[in-house]
Amino acid sequence: MVALAAEDGSSYVYRVYAPLDALPGDLFWAAFHCHDDARRPRASDAFDSARIWWLATGPDPARQQV
């Protein structure tokens, strides 16, 4: 999950699907581009202003042995 701070004082939260070894910067940009494509108040493009956290939704299928 990535929370982006917007110019209107709101926080917009996006679910970003990514492998567990994804870089925080990649998660940030995925959420930022999602927000940028929508008609919402401008979000901060400062990486340090974003809050990123993982949801435990079960094992990563890419890491399971077949």
All heavy atoms as a GROMACS GRO file, in nm:
protein
  521
    1MET      N    1   0.086  -0.116   0.000
    1MET     CA    2   0.000   0.000   0.000
    1MET      C    3   0.091   0.123   0.000
    1MET      O    4   0.194   0.125   0.066
    1MET     CB    5  -0.089   0.001   0.123
    1MET     CG    6  -0.177  -0.123   0.139
    1MET     SD    7  -0.304  -0.138   0.015
    1MET     CE    8  -0.418  -0.015   0.064
    2VAL      N    9   0.048   0.222  -0.074
    2VAL     CA   10   0.125   0.346  -0.082
    2VAL      C   11   0.030   0.463  -0.058
    2VAL      O   12  -0.071   0.475  -0.128
    2VAL     CB   13   0.194   0.363  -0.219
    2VAL    CG1   14   0.273   0.492  -0.225
    2VAL    CG2   15   0.283   0.243  -0.250
    3ALA      N   16   0.059   0.545   0.041
    3ALA     CA   17  -0.020   0.664   0.069
    3ALA      C   18   0.056   0.786   0.015
    3ALA      O   19   0.174   0.805   0.047
    3ALA     CB   20  -0.044   0.679   0.218
    4LEU      N   21  -0.012   0.864  -0.067
    4LEU     CA   22   0.047   0.985  -0.124
    4LEU      C   23  -0.021   1.108  -0.063
    4LEU      O   24  -0.144   1.112  -0.056
    4LEU     CB   25   0.028   0.988  -0.276
    4LEU     CG   26   0.088   0.873  -0.355
    4LEU    CD1   27   0.050   0.888  -0.502
    4LEU    CD2   28   0.239   0.869  -0.339
    5ALA      N   29   0.057   1.204  -0.022
    5ALA     CA   30   0.002   1.330   0.030
    5ALA      C   31  -0.035   1.419  -0.089
    5ALA      O   32   0.042   1.432  -0.184
    5ALA     CB   33   0.104   1.399   0.118
    6ALA      N   34  -0.154   1.480  -0.083
    6ALA     CA   35  -0.199   1.568  -0.191
    6ALA      C   36  -0.193   1.713  -0.145
    6ALA      O   37  -0.185   1.743  -0.026
    6ALA     CB   38  -0.341   1.532  -0.233
    7GLU      N   39  -0.197   1.804  -0.242
    7GLU     CA   40  -0.189   1.947  -0.214
    7GLU      C   41  -0.306   1.997  -0.130
    7GLU      O   42  -0.295   2.097  -0.062
    7GLU     CB   43  -0.181   2.026  -0.344
    7GLU     CG   44  -0.049   2.011  -0.414
    7GLU     CD   45  -0.041   2.091  -0.542
    7GLU    OE1   46  -0.147   2.140  -0.591
    7GLU    OE2   47   0.069   2.106  -0.595
    8ASP      N   48  -0.420   1.927  -0.136
    8ASP     CA   49  -0.538   1.971  -0.060
    8ASP      C   50  -0.535   1.921   0.084
    8ASP      O   51  -0.631   1.939   0.159
    8ASP     CB   52  -0.666   1.928  -0.129
    8ASP     CG   53  -0.687   1.777  -0.131
    8ASP    OD1   54  -0.594   1.703  -0.092
    8ASP    OD2   55  -0.796   1.734  -0.170
    9GLY      N   56  -0.427   1.856   0.125
    9GLY     CA   57  -0.415   1.805   0.261
    9GLY      C   58  -0.465   1.662   0.278
    9GLY      O   59  -0.451   1.604   0.384
   10SER      N   60  -0.525   1.608   0.175
   10SER     CA   61  -0.574   1.470   0.180
   10SER      C   62  -0.460   1.372   0.158
   10SER      O   63  -0.354   1.408   0.110
   10SER     CB   64  -0.680   1.446   0.071
   10SER     OG   65  -0.790   1.529   0.090
   11SER      N   66  -0.489   1.248   0.191
   11SER     CA   67  -0.395   1.139   0.165
   11SER      C   68  -0.468   1.039   0.076
   11SER      O   69  -0.581   1.001   0.107
   11SER     CB   70  -0.356   1.073   0.297
   11SER     OG   71  -0.223   1.040   0.298
   12TYR      N   72  -0.408   1.000  -0.033
   12TYR     CA   73  -0.468   0.902  -0.124
   12TYR      C   74  -0.388   0.774  -0.114
   12TYR      O   75  -0.266   0.775  -0.126
   12TYR     CB   76  -0.468   0.956  -0.267
   12TYR     CG   77  -0.561   1.073  -0.283
   12TYR    CD1   78  -0.516   1.203  -0.266
   12TYR    CD2   79  -0.695   1.053  -0.312
   12TYR    CE1   80  -0.602   1.311  -0.277
   12TYR    CE2   81  -0.782   1.161  -0.325
   12TYR     CZ   82  -0.735   1.289  -0.307
   12TYR     OH   83  -0.821   1.395  -0.320
   13VAL      N   84  -0.458   0.663  -0.090
   13VAL     CA   85  -0.392   0.534  -0.068
   13VAL      C   86  -0.418   0.444  -0.188
   13VAL      O   87  -0.532   0.430  -0.233
   13VAL     CB   88  -0.443   0.467   0.061
   13VAL    CG1   89  -0.375   0.333   0.083
   13VAL    CG2   90  -0.419   0.559   0.180
   14TYR      N   91  -0.311   0.383  -0.238
   14TYR     CA   92  -0.319   0.294  -0.354
   14TYR      C   93  -0.264   0.157  -0.319
   14TYR      O   94  -0.162   0.146  -0.252
   14TYR     CB   95  -0.240   0.352  -0.472
   14TYR     CG   96  -0.302   0.479  -0.522
   14TYR    CD1   97  -0.263   0.601  -0.471
   14TYR    CD2   98  -0.400   0.476  -0.620
   14TYR    CE1   99  -0.323   0.719  -0.514
   14TYR    CE2  100  -0.460   0.592  -0.664
   14TYR     CZ  101  -0.420   0.713  -0.612
   14TYR     OH  102  -0.480   0.828  -0.654
   15ARG      N  103  -0.332   0.054  -0.368
   15ARG     CA  104  -0.282  -0.083  -0.355
   15ARG      C  105  -0.196  -0.110  -0.479
   15ARG      O  106  -0.245  -0.101  -0.591
   15ARG     CB  107  -0.396  -0.183  -0.349
   15ARG     CG  108  -0.347  -0.326  -0.334
   15ARG     CD  109  -0.462  -0.424  -0.340
   15ARG     NE  110  -0.553  -0.402  -0.230
   15ARG     CZ  111  -0.577  -0.490  -0.134
   15ARG    NH1  112  -0.516  -0.606  -0.137
   15ARG    NH2  113  -0.661  -0.462  -0.038
   16VAL      N  114  -0.071  -0.138  -0.456
   16VAL     CA  115   0.022  -0.166  -0.565
   16VAL      C  116   0.061  -0.313  -0.556
   16VAL      O  117   0.111  -0.358  -0.455
   16VAL     CB  118   0.149  -0.078  -0.554
   16VAL    CG1  119   0.248  -0.112  -0.663
   16VAL    CG2  120   0.111   0.070  -0.561
   17TYR      N  121   0.031  -0.388  -0.661
   17TYR     CA  122   0.066  -0.530  -0.664
   17TYR      C  123   0.210  -0.543  -0.712
   17TYR      O  124   0.244  -0.496  -0.821
   17TYR     CB  125  -0.028  -0.606  -0.758
   17TYR     CG  126  -0.169  -0.610  -0.704
   17TYR    CD1  127  -0.263  -0.516  -0.742
   17TYR    CD2  128  -0.206  -0.707  -0.612
   17TYR    CE1  129  -0.392  -0.518  -0.692
   17TYR    CE2  130  -0.335  -0.711  -0.561
   17TYR     CZ  131  -0.426  -0.617  -0.601
   17TYR     OH  132  -0.554  -0.620  -0.550
   18ALA      N  133   0.294  -0.604  -0.628
   18ALA     CA  134   0.436  -0.615  -0.661
   18ALA      C  135   0.496  -0.734  -0.586
   18ALA      O  136   0.444  -0.775  -0.482
   18ALA     CB  137   0.508  -0.487  -0.621
   19PRO      N  138   0.606  -0.787  -0.638
   19PRO     CA  139   0.674  -0.895  -0.565
   19PRO      C  140   0.736  -0.840  -0.436
   19PRO      O  141   0.757  -0.719  -0.421
   19PRO     CB  142   0.781  -0.943  -0.662
   19PRO     CG  143   0.803  -0.829  -0.756
   19PRO     CD  144   0.672  -0.755  -0.764
   20LEU      N  145   0.765  -0.929  -0.343
   20LEU     CA  146   0.819  -0.888  -0.213
   20LEU      C  147   0.955  -0.820  -0.224
   20LEU      O  148   0.993  -0.744  -0.135
   20LEU     CB  149   0.829  -1.008  -0.120
   20LEU     CG  150   0.694  -1.066  -0.077
   20LEU    CD1  151   0.714  -1.193   0.005
   20LEU    CD2  152   0.615  -0.964   0.002
   21ASP      N  153   1.028  -0.845  -0.333
   21ASP     CA  154   1.159  -0.782  -0.347
   21ASP      C  155   1.154  -0.652  -0.429
   21ASP      O  156   1.257  -0.600  -0.469
   21ASP     CB  157   1.260  -0.880  -0.406
   21ASP     CG  158   1.221  -0.933  -0.542
   21ASP    OD1  159   1.105  -0.909  -0.586
   21ASP    OD2  160   1.304  -0.999  -0.607
   22ALA      N  161   1.035  -0.598  -0.449
   22ALA     CA  162   1.022  -0.473  -0.524
   22ALA      C  163   1.085  -0.359  -0.446
   22ALA      O  164   1.082  -0.356  -0.323
   22ALA     CB  165   0.874  -0.442  -0.549
   23LEU      N  166   1.144  -0.267  -0.517
   23LEU     CA  167   1.207  -0.151  -0.456
   23LEU      C  168   1.101  -0.049  -0.415
   23LEU      O  169   1.002  -0.029  -0.487
   23LEU     CB  170   1.306  -0.086  -0.552
   23LEU     CG  171   1.422  -0.175  -0.598
   23LEU    CD1  172   1.503  -0.103  -0.704
   23LEU    CD2  173   1.509  -0.212  -0.479
   24PRO      N  174   1.120   0.018  -0.301
   24PRO     CA  175   1.023   0.119  -0.258
   24PRO      C  176   0.998   0.227  -0.364
   24PRO      O  177   0.886   0.274  -0.381
   24PRO     CB  178   1.087   0.178  -0.132
   24PRO     CG  179   1.174   0.069  -0.079
   24PRO     CD  180   1.225  -0.001  -0.203
   25GLY      N  181   1.102   0.265  -0.436
   25GLY     CA  182   1.085   0.366  -0.541
   25GLY      C  183   0.992   0.320  -0.652
   25GLY      O  184   0.914   0.398  -0.705
   26ASP      N  185   0.998   0.192  -0.686
   26ASP     CA  186   0.909   0.138  -0.789
   26ASP      C  187   0.764   0.140  -0.741
   26ASP      O  188   0.672   0.170  -0.818
   26ASP     CB  189   0.949  -0.005  -0.826
   26ASP     CG  190   1.084  -0.009  -0.897
   26ASP    OD1  191   1.122   0.093  -0.959
   26ASP    OD2  192   1.152  -0.112  -0.888
   27LEU      N  193   0.743   0.108  -0.613
   27LEU     CA  194   0.608   0.113  -0.556
   27LEU      C  195   0.554   0.256  -0.557
   27LEU      O  196   0.439   0.281  -0.594
   27LEU     CB  197   0.608   0.058  -0.414
   27LEU     CG  198   0.658  -0.085  -0.396
   27LEU    CD1  199   0.666  -0.120  -0.249
   27LEU    CD2  200   0.569  -0.183  -0.469
   28PHE      N  201   0.641   0.349  -0.518
   28PHE     CA  202   0.601   0.490  -0.516
   28PHE      C  203   0.559   0.537  -0.655
   28PHE      O  204   0.453   0.597  -0.672
   28PHE     CB  205   0.717   0.576  -0.464
   28PHE     CG  206   0.695   0.723  -0.484
   28PHE    CD1  207   0.612   0.793  -0.399
   28PHE    CD2  208   0.757   0.790  -0.588
   28PHE    CE1  209   0.591   0.929  -0.417
   28PHE    CE2  210   0.736   0.925  -0.606
   28PHE     CZ  211   0.653   0.995  -0.521
   29TRP      N  212   0.642   0.510  -0.755
   29TRP     CA  213   0.610   0.559  -0.890
   29TRP      C  214   0.487   0.492  -0.948
   29TRP      O  215   0.411   0.556  -1.021
   29TRP     CB  216   0.731   0.546  -0.983
   29TRP     CG  217   0.832   0.651  -0.954
   29TRP    CD1  218   0.958   0.633  -0.903
   29TRP    CD2  219   0.815   0.792  -0.967
   29TRP    NE1  220   1.019   0.754  -0.885
   29TRP    CE2  221   0.934   0.854  -0.923
   29TRP    CE3  222   0.711   0.874  -1.010
   29TRP    CZ2  223   0.951   0.992  -0.923
   29TRP    CZ3  224   0.729   1.012  -1.010
   29TRP    CH2  225   0.847   1.069  -0.967
   30ALA      N  226   0.464   0.366  -0.916
   30ALA     CA  227   0.342   0.299  -0.963
   30ALA      C  228   0.219   0.370  -0.907
   30ALA      O  229   0.123   0.396  -0.980
   30ALA     CB  230   0.343   0.152  -0.923
   31ALA      N  231   0.222   0.401  -0.778
   31ALA     CA  232   0.109   0.471  -0.716
   31ALA      C  233   0.097   0.613  -0.770
   31ALA      O  234  -0.014   0.662  -0.799
   31ALA     CB  235   0.125   0.473  -0.565
   32PHE      N  236   0.210   0.681  -0.785
   32PHE     CA  237   0.207   0.820  -0.833
   32PHE      C  238   0.146   0.829  -0.973
   32PHE      O  239   0.064   0.916  -1.000
   32PHE     CB  240   0.347   0.880  -0.831
   32PHE     CG  241   0.349   1.025  -0.870
   32PHE    CD1  242   0.314   1.122  -0.778
   32PHE    CD2  243   0.385   1.064  -0.997
   32PHE    CE1  244   0.313   1.256  -0.813
   32PHE    CE2  245   0.384   1.197  -1.034
   32PHE     CZ  246   0.349   1.293  -0.941
   33HIS      N  247   0.185   0.738  -1.061
   33HIS     CA  248   0.130   0.742  -1.197
   33HIS      C  249  -0.017   0.707  -1.198
   33HIS      O  250  -0.093   0.761  -1.278
   33HIS     CB  251   0.210   0.651  -1.290
   33HIS     CG  252   0.345   0.707  -1.321
   33HIS    ND1  253   0.364   0.826  -1.386
   33HIS    CD2  254   0.470   0.661  -1.294
   33HIS    CE1  255   0.492   0.852  -1.399
   33HIS    NE2  256   0.559   0.753  -1.342
   34CYS      N  257  -0.060   0.620  -1.109
   34CYS     CA  258  -0.203   0.589  -1.095
   34CYS      C  259  -0.279   0.715  -1.053
   34CYS      O  260  -0.384   0.745  -1.106
   34CYS     CB  261  -0.220   0.483  -0.987
   34CYS     SG  262  -0.311   0.342  -1.039
   35HIS      N  263  -0.224   0.786  -0.957
   35HIS     CA  264  -0.288   0.908  -0.908
   35HIS      C  265  -0.286   1.017  -1.014
   35HIS      O  266  -0.385   1.086  -1.034
   35HIS     CB  267  -0.216   0.958  -0.782
   35HIS     CG  268  -0.279   1.080  -0.724
   35HIS    ND1  269  -0.385   1.071  -0.637
   35HIS    CD2  270  -0.254   1.212  -0.741
   35HIS    CE1  271  -0.422   1.194  -0.604
   35HIS    NE2  272  -0.344   1.281  -0.665
   36ASP      N  273  -0.176   1.028  -1.083
   36ASP     CA  274  -0.159   1.132  -1.185
   36ASP      C  275  -0.258   1.115  -1.300
   36ASP      O  276  -0.299   1.212  -1.361
   36ASP     CB  277  -0.016   1.128  -1.237
   36ASP     CG  278   0.039   1.267  -1.265
   36ASP    OD1  279  -0.010   1.363  -1.203
   36ASP    OD2  280   0.131   1.278  -1.346
   37ASP      N  281  -0.298   0.990  -1.329
   37ASP     CA  282  -0.392   0.964  -1.438
   37ASP      C  283  -0.536   0.996  -1.400
   37ASP      O  284  -0.622   1.006  -1.486
   37ASP     CB  285  -0.384   0.817  -1.482
   37ASP     CG  286  -0.253   0.786  -1.553
   37ASP    OD1  287  -0.185   0.882  -1.596
   37ASP    OD2  288  -0.218   0.667  -1.563
   38ALA      N  289  -0.563   1.010  -1.271
   38ALA     CA  290  -0.700   1.037  -1.225
   38ALA      C  291  -0.720   1.188  -1.209
   38ALA      O  292  -0.626   1.265  -1.206
   38ALA     CB  293  -0.723   0.966  -1.092
   39ARG      N  294  -0.845   1.228  -1.197
   39ARG     CA  295  -0.877   1.370  -1.180
   39ARG      C  296  -0.889   1.398  -1.030
   39ARG      O  297  -0.999   1.408  -0.976
   39ARG     CB  298  -1.005   1.403  -1.253
   39ARG     CG  299  -0.993   1.380  -1.403
   39ARG     CD  300  -1.118   1.417  -1.477
   39ARG     NE  301  -1.153   1.557  -1.467
   39ARG     CZ  302  -1.103   1.653  -1.544
   39ARG    NH1  303  -1.015   1.624  -1.636
   39ARG    NH2  304  -1.142   1.777  -1.528
   40ARG      N  305  -0.777   1.410  -0.965
   40ARG     CA  306  -0.772   1.437  -0.822
   40ARG      C  307  -0.672   1.551  -0.798
   40ARG      O  308  -0.592   1.582  -0.885
   40ARG     CB  309  -0.726   1.313  -0.747
   40ARG     CG  310  -0.824   1.199  -0.759
   40ARG     CD  311  -0.781   1.083  -0.672
   40ARG     NE  312  -0.877   0.976  -0.679
   40ARG     CZ  313  -0.864   0.870  -0.757
   40ARG    NH1  314  -0.759   0.856  -0.834
   40ARG    NH2  315  -0.956   0.777  -0.758
   41PRO      N  316  -0.676   1.611  -0.678
   41PRO     CA  317  -0.576   1.716  -0.649
   41PRO      C  318  -0.434   1.662  -0.664
   41PRO      O  319  -0.409   1.545  -0.639
   41PRO     CB  320  -0.605   1.753  -0.504
   41PRO     CG  321  -0.746   1.713  -0.482
   41PRO     CD  322  -0.768   1.593  -0.569
   42ARG      N  323  -0.344   1.746  -0.706
   42ARG     CA  324  -0.205   1.707  -0.730
   42ARG      C  325  -0.143   1.644  -0.606
   42ARG      O  326  -0.154   1.696  -0.496
   42ARG     CB  327  -0.127   1.832  -0.770
   42ARG     CG  328   0.019   1.810  -0.792
   42ARG     CD  329   0.048   1.793  -0.938
   42ARG     NE  330   0.193   1.789  -0.956
   42ARG     CZ  331   0.254   1.686  -1.009
   42ARG    NH1  332   0.184   1.584  -1.051
   42ARG    NH2  333   0.383   1.686  -1.024
   43ALA      N  334  -0.077   1.529  -0.625
   43ALA     CA  335  -0.006   1.461  -0.517
   43ALA      C  336   0.140   1.505  -0.518
   43ALA      O  337   0.194   1.542  -0.622
   43ALA     CB  338  -0.015   1.310  -0.534
   44SER      N  339   0.201   1.499  -0.402
   44SER     CA  340   0.342   1.534  -0.392
   44SER      C  341   0.426   1.428  -0.463
   44SER      O  342   0.404   1.309  -0.446
   44SER     CB  343   0.383   1.541  -0.245
   44SER     OG  344   0.522   1.556  -0.234
   45ASP      N  345   0.521   1.473  -0.542
   45ASP     CA  346   0.609   1.378  -0.610
   45ASP      C  347   0.738   1.357  -0.531
   45ASP      O  348   0.834   1.302  -0.581
   45ASP     CB  349   0.638   1.420  -0.754
   45ASP     CG  350   0.706   1.555  -0.764
   45ASP    OD1  351   0.730   1.618  -0.659
   45ASP    OD2  352   0.736   1.597  -0.876
   46ALA      N  353   0.739   1.401  -0.405
   46ALA     CA  354   0.854   1.379  -0.318
   46ALA      C  355   0.844   1.240  -0.256
   46ALA      O  356   0.749   1.211  -0.184
   46ALA     CB  357   0.861   1.486  -0.210
   47PHE      N  358   0.941   1.158  -0.286
   47PHE     CA  359   0.941   1.020  -0.236
   47PHE      C  360   0.930   1.015  -0.084
   47PHE      O  361   0.860   0.931  -0.028
   47PHE     CB  362   1.069   0.949  -0.283
   47PHE     CG  363   1.086   0.810  -0.230
   47PHE    CD1  364   1.012   0.706  -0.284
   47PHE    CD2  365   1.173   0.784  -0.126
   47PHE    CE1  366   1.026   0.578  -0.234
   47PHE    CE2  367   1.188   0.656  -0.077
   47PHE     CZ  368   1.114   0.552  -0.132
   48ASP      N  369   0.997   1.107  -0.016
   48ASP     CA  370   0.998   1.108   0.131
   48ASP      C  371   0.860   1.138   0.191
   48ASP      O  372   0.838   1.112   0.308
   48ASP     CB  373   1.099   1.208   0.185
   48ASP     CG  374   1.242   1.167   0.155
   48ASP    OD1  375   1.266   1.046   0.132
   48ASP    OD2  376   1.330   1.254   0.153
   49SER      N  377   0.770   1.194   0.114
   49SER     CA  378   0.638   1.226   0.167
   49SER      C  379   0.542   1.108   0.159
   49SER      O  380   0.433   1.112   0.216
   49SER     CB  381   0.578   1.346   0.092
   49SER     OG  382   0.547   1.309  -0.041
   50ALA      N  383   0.580   1.002   0.090
   50ALA     CA  384   0.494   0.885   0.075
   50ALA      C  385   0.512   0.790   0.193
   50ALA      O  386   0.618   0.781   0.252
   50ALA     CB  387   0.526   0.811  -0.054
   51ARG      N  388   0.404   0.720   0.227
   51ARG     CA  389   0.411   0.616   0.328
   51ARG      C  390   0.385   0.484   0.259
   51ARG      O  391   0.286   0.469   0.188
   51ARG     CB  392   0.305   0.641   0.435
   51ARG     CG  393   0.337   0.568   0.564
   51ARG     CD  394   0.240   0.601   0.672
   51ARG     NE  395   0.171   0.476   0.700
   51ARG     CZ  396   0.049   0.463   0.740
   51ARG    NH1  397  -0.024   0.570   0.756
   51ARG    NH2  398  -0.004   0.346   0.762
   52ILE      N  399   0.475   0.387   0.276
   52ILE     CA  400   0.466   0.259   0.207
   52ILE      C  401   0.463   0.149   0.311
   52ILE      O  402   0.543   0.149   0.404
   52ILE     CB  403   0.587   0.239   0.112
   52ILE    CG1  404   0.591   0.350   0.007
   52ILE    CG2  405   0.583   0.101   0.048
   52ILE    CD1  406   0.718   0.353  -0.076
   53TRP      N  407   0.368   0.056   0.297
   53TRP     CA  408   0.363  -0.060   0.386
   53TRP      C  409   0.311  -0.180   0.310
   53TRP      O  410   0.245  -0.168   0.209
   53TRP     CB  411   0.281  -0.030   0.511
   53TRP     CG  412   0.134  -0.013   0.490
   53TRP    CD1  413   0.036  -0.108   0.508
   53TRP    CD2  414   0.065   0.104   0.447
   53TRP    NE1  415  -0.086  -0.056   0.480
   53TRP    CE2  416  -0.072   0.074   0.442
   53TRP    CE3  417   0.106   0.233   0.413
   53TRP    CZ2  418  -0.168   0.168   0.404
   53TRP    CZ3  419   0.010   0.325   0.375
   53TRP    CH2  420  -0.124   0.293   0.372
   54TRP      N  421   0.345  -0.298   0.361
   54TRP     CA  422   0.307  -0.424   0.298
   54TRP      C  423   0.182  -0.480   0.366
   54TRP      O  424   0.167  -0.469   0.488
   54TRP     CB  425   0.418  -0.527   0.310
   54TRP     CG  426   0.537  -0.494   0.227
   54TRP    CD1  427   0.649  -0.429   0.269
   54TRP    CD2  428   0.555  -0.519   0.089
   54TRP    NE1  429   0.736  -0.413   0.164
   54TRP    CE2  430   0.680  -0.468   0.052
   54TRP    CE3  431   0.476  -0.580  -0.008
   54TRP    CZ2  432   0.729  -0.476  -0.077
   54TRP    CZ3  433   0.525  -0.589  -0.136
   54TRP    CH2  434   0.650  -0.537  -0.170
   55LEU      N  435   0.097  -0.542   0.289
   55LEU     CA  436  -0.016  -0.618   0.343
   55LEU      C  437   0.020  -0.765   0.338
   55LEU      O  438   0.073  -0.812   0.239
   55LEU     CB  439  -0.142  -0.597   0.258
   55LEU     CG  440  -0.206  -0.460   0.262
   55LEU    CD1  441  -0.328  -0.459   0.174
   55LEU    CD2  442  -0.244  -0.424   0.404
   56ALA      N  443  -0.008  -0.836   0.442
   56ALA     CA  444   0.017  -0.980   0.444
   56ALA      C  445  -0.107  -1.049   0.388
   56ALA      O  446  -0.206  -1.066   0.457
   56ALA     CB  447   0.046  -1.028   0.585
   57THR      N  448  -0.100  -1.085   0.261
   57THR     CA  449  -0.216  -1.146   0.196
   57THR      C  450  -0.194  -1.291   0.162
   57THR      O  451  -0.269  -1.349   0.087
   57THR     CB  452  -0.254  -1.069   0.068
   57THR    OG1  453  -0.140  -1.068  -0.019
   57THR    CG2  454  -0.294  -0.927   0.100
   58GLY      N  455  -0.088  -1.350   0.211
   58GLY     CA  456  -0.059  -1.489   0.180
   58GLY      C  457   0.074  -1.501   0.109
   58GLY      O  458   0.142  -1.402   0.083
   59PRO      N  459   0.113  -1.625   0.080
   59PRO     CA  460   0.243  -1.645   0.014
   59PRO      C  461   0.246  -1.588  -0.127
   59PRO      O  462   0.145  -1.581  -0.196
   59PRO     CB  463   0.258  -1.797   0.011
   59PRO     CG  464   0.120  -1.849   0.025
   59PRO     CD  465   0.040  -1.748   0.101
   60ASP      N  466   0.363  -1.544  -0.164
   60ASP     CA  467   0.385  -1.492  -0.299
   60ASP      C  468   0.393  -1.609  -0.394
   60ASP      O  469   0.483  -1.692  -0.382
   60ASP     CB  470   0.514  -1.411  -0.300
   60ASP     CG  471   0.544  -1.348  -0.435
   60ASP    OD1  472   0.467  -1.372  -0.530
   60ASP    OD2  473   0.643  -1.274  -0.444
   61PRO      N  474   0.299  -1.622  -0.489
   61PRO     CA  475   0.300  -1.736  -0.581
   61PRO      C  476   0.429  -1.748  -0.662
   61PRO      O  477   0.470  -1.857  -0.700
   61PRO     CB  478   0.182  -1.714  -0.674
   61PRO     CG  479   0.113  -1.593  -0.628
   61PRO     CD  480   0.191  -1.532  -0.515
   62ALA      N  481   0.496  -1.638  -0.686
   62ALA     CA  482   0.621  -1.642  -0.764
   62ALA      C  483   0.733  -1.709  -0.685
   62ALA      O  484   0.828  -1.757  -0.742
   62ALA     CB  485   0.662  -1.499  -0.802
   63ARG      N  486   0.721  -1.712  -0.554
   63ARG     CA  487   0.825  -1.772  -0.470
   63ARG      C  488   0.795  -1.917  -0.432
   63ARG      O  489   0.875  -1.982  -0.369
   63ARG     CB  490   0.844  -1.689  -0.344
   63ARG     CG  491   0.901  -1.554  -0.372
   63ARG     CD  492   0.918  -1.478  -0.242
   63ARG     NE  493   0.968  -1.344  -0.267
   63ARG     CZ  494   1.095  -1.310  -0.261
   63ARG    NH1  495   1.186  -1.398  -0.231
   63ARG    NH2  496   1.132  -1.186  -0.284
   64GLN      N  497   0.677  -1.967  -0.466
   64GLN     CA  498   0.643  -2.105  -0.434
   64GLN      C  499   0.708  -2.201  -0.532
   64GLN      O  500   0.718  -2.171  -0.651
   64GLN     CB  501   0.491  -2.125  -0.437
   64GLN     CG  502   0.420  -2.054  -0.325
   64GLN     CD  503   0.271  -2.077  -0.330
   64GLN    OE1  504   0.221  -2.135  -0.425
   64GLN    NE2  505   0.201  -2.034  -0.229
   65GLN      N  506   0.750  -2.313  -0.482
   65GLN     CA  507   0.808  -2.414  -0.570
   65GLN      C  508   0.696  -2.495  -0.633
   65GLN      O  509   0.596  -2.525  -0.572
   65GLN     CB  510   0.901  -2.505  -0.490
   65GLN     CG  511   1.024  -2.432  -0.441
   65GLN     CD  512   1.121  -2.527  -0.377
   65GLN    OE1  513   1.104  -2.648  -0.379
   65GLN    NE2  514   1.227  -2.473  -0.320
   66VAL      N  515   0.716  -2.528  -0.758
   66VAL     CA  516   0.614  -2.603  -0.833
   66VAL      C  517   0.641  -2.750  -0.821
   66VAL      O  518   0.746  -2.800  -0.817
   66VAL     CB  519   0.615  -2.558  -0.981
   66VAL    CG1  520   0.514  -2.636  -1.059
   66VAL    CG2  521   0.591  -2.411  -0.989
   0.00000   0.00000   0.00000
